[in-house]
Amino acid sequence: MPEVPKIQKKLCEAKFFLNHMMQSARSTRLDHEHLEFYLSAFLSAARSVTDFFEKRNQKAWWSQWRANRSPDDLQLLNQMTKQRDNEVHEEGADVAHRIEDVPLSKIGTPSALHAADAPSFGEPWGEVQVGLKVYYFTLGGKTVNVIETCRRYVGLLECAVTDLAKRKHPHRDCTENGALT
């Protein structure tokens, strides 16, 4: 399999686990750890993308690509690599969760009979809220939302894979999912 499709597949794998993380983040089951399992898989798949750039014959290209990124982007790339290394080689990623009250209408579920769809009669107590586990990384001394951070990280990886694909195939365009046309 040529190099670009291999790396695109790993990027798709990272997106797959991010989607599962986003679904798990809406769960009202406080006893579930599914998001943590998906996060571990996400970090490994995403690291495979950057590892490809660092260890294959893309090292010079990767250094140049990184040189054109903002300090915030570089910090995110470095810190997510550290999170993956902590997850695999240490005691786990630097993640914590808090139980936060979220309006029921903000929790998307596949159920057609979701309580948030029921008409409101202007109850004096406001919209019903439920407790959700909301996960946070500690990156560079700051507490940041895991889902938002992982989405930003995937965006950077998508940009890198697309740029590499354009370099390898300058007369071909990339589709939304990263496949070459």
Residue pairs with C-beta under 8 A, 6 or more apart in sequence:
3 52
3 56
3 58
3 168
4 161
4 164
4 165
4 168
4 169
4 180
5 179
5 180
6 52
7 49
7 52
7 161
7 164
8 161
8 165
8 178
8 179
10 45
10 48
10 49
10 52
11 49
11 154
11 157
11 158
11 161
11 178
12 177
12 178
13 45
13 48
14 42
14 45
14 46
14 48
14 49
14 154
14 157
15 154
16 45
17 38
17 39
17 41
17 42
17 45
18 38
18 42
18 147
18 150
18 151
18 154
20 34
20 38
21 35
21 38
21 39
21 42
21 146
21 147
21 150
22 147
24 32
24 34
24 35
24 38
25 35
25 132
25 133
25 134
25 135
25 147
26 107
26 108
26 109
26 132
27 34
27 35
27 132
27 133
28 107
28 130
28 131
28 132
30 99
30 131
30 132
30 133
35 133
35 135
35 146
36 95
36 135
39 87
39 93
39 95
39 135
39 146
39 150
40 87
40 92
40 93
42 150
43 80
43 83
43 84
43 87
43 88
43 93
44 84
44 87
44 88
46 80
46 84
46 150
46 153
46 154
46 157
47 80
47 81
47 84
49 157
49 160
49 161
50 62
50 77
50 81
50 157
52 58
53 59
53 61
53 62
53 65
53 160
53 164
54 62
58 164
61 164
61 167
62 160
65 160
65 163
65 164
66 74
66 77
69 77
69 156
73 156
75 139
75 140
76 139
76 149
76 152
76 153
76 156
77 153
77 156
79 137
79 139
79 140
80 149
80 153
83 93
83 94
83 95
83 137
83 139
84 93
86 92
86 93
86 94
87 93
93 137
94 137
94 138
94 139
95 135
95 136
95 137
95 146
96 135
96 136
96 138
97 133
97 134
97 135
97 136
98 133
98 134
98 136
99 131
99 132
99 133
99 134
100 131
100 132
100 134
101 129
101 130
101 131
102 129
102 130
102 131
102 132
103 116
103 127
103 128
103 129
104 114
104 115
104 116
104 127
104 128
104 129
104 130
105 116
105 127
107 116
107 130
107 132
115 128
116 128
120 127
134 145
135 145
135 146
135 147
136 143
136 144
136 145
136 146
137 143
137 144
137 145
137 146
137 149
138 144
139 149
158 178
161 178
162 174
162 178
165 172
165 174
165 178
165 180
166 172
166 174
169 180
172 180
172 181
173 180
173 181
174 180
174 181
175 181
